[in-house]
C-alpha cells in the first residue's frame, strides 16, 4: 500500500509539473481594427474550444482561402494575433483557437500534443462546415501552429487529405528529445527522466515515436513550410533541418534570425509566411524553393 501511495503521489507530481499554465486573453482582434466573431467549437471529450473567426476583407475575392491558427504550450489565441492583420490584408479568413486547457477553452484532465492535434482538426472541420457562411473555399484551408501547436498541425495534417498547406513555426523534431532537454535543464537524474517519459506516454495514450513531427511530416500530402529561429535555445534550429530532410522534398525550410518566440524582422518574416500560404492556395499544392 505504501508503494502504491508513493507511486500515485509521484504521478500527481509529474502531472502538476508538466501541466500547461493557463493564460487567458486580455485583448482581441478588435484592437487591430478587425471585424471578428467569437465562436465556440465542439471538440473531443464533449469539450468546446474558444475561437475568434475573422472573415476575409469585404473586397477579397469570394470564396476566400482560410487559415486555422494554433498557439503553443501555455499560450493562447491572443499571442498569435500578430498574424491577423497580415492574413486579412492578403485576403484570407482566419480562425484563431485556444486548445483545451488553454486560454478561454474548456478544461480537460490533461493537455498533450495529440489533443492539440484533435482540437485543430476539429476546428478545421467546423470551419469547413461553416464555409458558406464565412464565404471561404473549403478546399483552401491551411493550418499554422507554433511550437507544440506546430507539432500538432503536422500530426493533424498527416491524418487528413483535404488541406491546402501547413506552416510549422518552431516545431521540435521529437517529443522525447524535447522532454529530455527540459528534464535535463531541471537536473532530473536520467533514470527518473526515463520513468517520467514512460509515464507521460501511458497517460496520453500514444508512443512518442508515433506522434513525433519527424514521422508526421513524412506522411503529408500538402505543401509545408518549416519556419525556425536560428537562435532558438528551447528547440535547436537543427530540429527544423531534420524535419525538412524527413519531408522528402515536400517542405520548404526558412531559418531566420530569432528565438523560439519571435523573429528579428517579424513583419518581414510574416510576409514570407503569407506569400507561401498565398502561393500554396493559388497553386493547389505546388511546392516552392528552399530558403535557409
ChimeraX attribute file (.defattr): number of C-alpha atoms within 10 A of each C-alpha:
attribute: neighborCount
match mode: 1-to-1
recipient: residues
	/A:1	6
	/A:2	7
	/A:3	8
	/A:4	9
	/A:5	10
	/A:6	11
	/A:7	12
	/A:8	12
	/A:9	12
	/A:10	13
	/A:11	16
	/A:12	12
	/A:13	12
	/A:14	15
	/A:15	17
	/A:16	12
	/A:17	9
	/A:18	14
	/A:19	16
	/A:20	17
	/A:21	13
	/A:22	17
	/A:23	16
	/A:24	16
	/A:25	15
	/A:26	7
	/A:27	12
	/A:28	16
	/A:29	21
	/A:30	10
	/A:31	9
	/A:32	12
	/A:33	9
	/A:34	16
	/A:35	14
	/A:36	18
	/A:37	13
	/A:38	14
	/A:39	14
	/A:40	18
	/A:41	18
	/A:42	16
	/A:43	20
	/A:44	13
	/A:45	8
	/A:46	8
	/A:47	15
	/A:48	21
	/A:49	25
	/A:50	23
	/A:51	26
	/A:52	21
	/A:53	20
	/A:54	25
	/A:55	23
	/A:56	27
	/A:57	18
	/A:58	8
	/A:59	8
	/A:60	17
	/A:61	13
	/A:62	14
	/A:63	18
	/A:64	22
	/A:65	28
	/A:66	33
	/A:67	25
	/A:68	23
	/A:69	29
	/A:70	32
	/A:71	28
	/A:72	27
	/A:73	21
	/A:74	18
	/A:75	24
	/A:76	26
	/A:77	27
	/A:78	21
	/A:79	17
	/A:80	18
	/A:81	18
	/A:82	14
	/A:83	18
	/A:84	20
	/A:85	17
	/A:86	16
	/A:87	25
	/A:88	19
	/A:89	14
	/A:90	17
	/A:91	21
	/A:92	28
	/A:93	27
	/A:94	27
	/A:95	26
	/A:96	29
	/A:97	30
	/A:98	30
	/A:99	34
	/A:100	26
	/A:101	24
	/A:102	27
	/A:103	25
	/A:104	21
	/A:105	21
	/A:106	18
	/A:107	16
	/A:108	14
	/A:109	9
	/A:110	15
	/A:111	19
	/A:112	23
	/A:113	24
	/A:114	21
	/A:115	19
	/A:116	28
	/A:117	26
	/A:118	20
	/A:119	27
	/A:120	31
	/A:121	22
	/A:122	19
	/A:123	28
	/A:124	25
	/A:125	16
	/A:126	15
	/A:127	24
	/A:128	19
	/A:129	12
	/A:130	13
	/A:131	19
	/A:132	12
	/A:133	10
	/A:134	19
	/A:135	18
	/A:136	24
	/A:137	18
	/A:138	22
	/A:139	17
	/A:140	24
	/A:141	27
	/A:142	27
	/A:143	30
	/A:144	27
	/A:145	26
	/A:146	26
	/A:147	24
	/A:148	27
	/A:149	29
	/A:150	30
	/A:151	32
	/A:152	34
	/A:153	35
	/A:154	30
	/A:155	28
	/A:156	26
	/A:157	27
	/A:158	20
	/A:159	15
	/A:160	13
	/A:161	10
	/A:162	15
	/A:163	24
	/A:164	28
	/A:165	29
	/A:166	29
	/A:167	27
	/A:168	29
	/A:169	27
	/A:170	31
	/A:171	32
	/A:172	28
	/A:173	26
	/A:174	19
	/A:175	21
	/A:176	19
	/A:177	15
	/A:178	15
	/A:179	16
	/A:180	17
	/A:181	14
	/A:182	14
	/A:183	18
	/A:184	12
	/A:185	9
	/A:186	9
	/A:187	10
	/A:188	14
	/A:189	10
	/A:190	12
	/A:191	8
	/A:192	10
	/A:193	17
	/A:194	15
	/A:195	10
	/A:196	20
	/A:197	20
	/A:198	13
	/A:199	15
	/A:200	21
	/A:201	14
	/A:202	11
	/A:203	13
	/A:204	15
	/A:205	11
	/A:206	14
	/A:207	15
	/A:208	19
	/A:209	14
	/A:210	12
	/A:211	21
	/A:212	22
	/A:213	30
	/A:214	26
	/A:215	20
	/A:216	24
	/A:217	29
	/A:218	19
	/A:219	19
	/A:220	24
	/A:221	19
	/A:222	23
	/A:223	26
	/A:224	31
	/A:225	23
	/A:226	23
	/A:227	27
	/A:228	33
	/A:229	23
	/A:230	21
	/A:231	16
	/A:232	19
	/A:233	11
	/A:234	15
	/A:235	22
	/A:236	20
	/A:237	23
	/A:238	15
	/A:239	18
	/A:240	27
	/A:241	19
	/A:242	14
	/A:243	25
	/A:244	25
	/A:245	17
	/A:246	19
	/A:247	21
	/A:248	12
	/A:249	15
	/A:250	21
	/A:251	27
	/A:252	22
	/A:253	21
	/A:254	21
	/A:255	20
	/A:256	21
	/A:257	15
	/A:258	17
	/A:259	19
	/A:260	20
	/A:261	15
	/A:262	16
	/A:263	20
	/A:264	12
	/A:265	11
	/A:266	15
	/A:267	13
	/A:268	11
	/A:269	17
	/A:270	16
	/A:271	15
	/A:272	14
	/A:273	22
	/A:274	20
	/A:275	14
	/A:276	21
	/A:277	30
	/A:278	20
	/A:279	17
	/A:280	22
	/A:281	23
	/A:282	13
	/A:283	11
	/A:284	16
	/A:285	18
	/A:286	14
	/A:287	19
	/A:288	17
	/A:289	8
	/A:290	14
	/A:291	10
	/A:292	11
